[in-house]
């Protein structure tokens, strides 16, 4: 019965290697072919009869007999004759006997015999070998196996076993998982198991939703929230009201308002508690989000600072004055000025080695910031470039000409022209050669930048009804926000719509979700309207609330 028990818990293949990776010796099998565990491999003395086997299993030699009447005459003589026969003769006699038995009599034999071969082989194996067997189980099956008995639970809580399961699922850290007390005294809960269960719960919360209402953070009056950043438990929103606000993602309180700009804030970046903002007042400002102090004011641009990208201790800013500037965040000093565009710089990417910029002059440029040299001018777009992605190998540019172009960053050659969108590509995300693009035509597309193939178009009956304003993908999910007042969740692998994560009451009548930012456990949305139908606010959704609720209780 050993194999039967394992298969119930989904074991993927036979155990043909020991815990040290070496195969079992040829000619010796750890289990019989019919699934019964060989008693000779588990007990010192080999039982010669079924009665001996019962004694070896710890049962009394006396068992409950059939009490339908007195024993038939000649029974002892019959048994004596049976014992005088050889092994093959006994098997032949048993075959003949079974053929002549009624169903109820065969059932009785099974009830007597079968329990003696249902061996808990996991408990009989050395711990190392038992754990090796359990490595073949899927996490869900391990959770079921833990309910079998106390010893199986102890084995199924092994921390190294769950660390391996987490590694298979791409979970690399258990430190963030809150320690739980075991419901059963004396049984330690594996931190890696807790991490796995937590990640599984968070994944379900993302995909299936929650009945809890999002936390609402009201601020910036009726102004537009133009930029949004999220780091740890801090949220920073920038607005055309000239201010930035720092919020607690836990309590929803506005911790402080960052004032100093004399024009609308149009772009921002954030790393831990350092915030950099760019404004129509032609300056950048470096802030400490913890104290609210303006650490530096960066002067140099002669028009609106429209875009920026932070990497390490450097930030690169692009302006309507057609230039880019490279700044040291710690000192506030401008280290380099990149000139070459002949119209406003609309988007920029910086990986610490190369700067890539896109402008209203239809051009994409690749720069060496140290020498201030333009290495490549990528020509091909026939209208303004609004969005960029750069992973060190590929440059991807989105334009008002409806196309997306994939370029080789080293050679400057156009690798692919991605067509299919019908309007402006306003936002993109590139990760592991998968590109997700959001467009004013109300669709989101998923591409393979290596082949140029469109893998999915996220549309259908549940598609956005207006322009896509922002997007992000993580955990195998795509999040997209729109002028239609919704945030939709899609499966990156299949392209299927999963649900509307946010749906404003004023959706379809002026409500807009302008920006979204997501971490593994939270989603922050900046929402409002252009006609007064929806208050300007932030919505915070937490998908890791179960642990917090338990801790409170």
Protein Blocks (a to p, Z undefined) as FASTA:
>chain_A
ZZmmmmmnopabdcfbdfkopacdehiafbdfkopacfklmbmbacfbfklmmmmnopaf
bdcddfkbccdehklmmmmmmmmpcfklmmmmmmmmmmmpcfklmmmmmmmmmmmmmccf
klmpcfklmmmmmmmpcfklmmmmmmmpmmlmmmmmpmklmmmmmmmnopabfklpccdd
dfbghiacdfklmmmmmmmmmmmmmmnopfbdcddddehilaccfbdcdehjbccdddfe
opacdddfklopafbdcehiacdcfbdcdehjaccdddfkopacdddfknopafbacehi
acdcfbdcdehjbccdddfkopacdddfknopafbdcehiabdcfbdcdehjaccdddfk
opacdddfknopafbdcehiacdcfbdcdehjaccdddfkopacdddfknopafbdcehi
abdcfbdcdeehiacdddfkopacdddfknopafbdcedjklcfbdcfbdcdeehiacdd
dfkopacdddfklopafbdfbacfkgoilpacfbdcddfkbccdddddfeopaccddddd
dfklmmmmmmmZZ
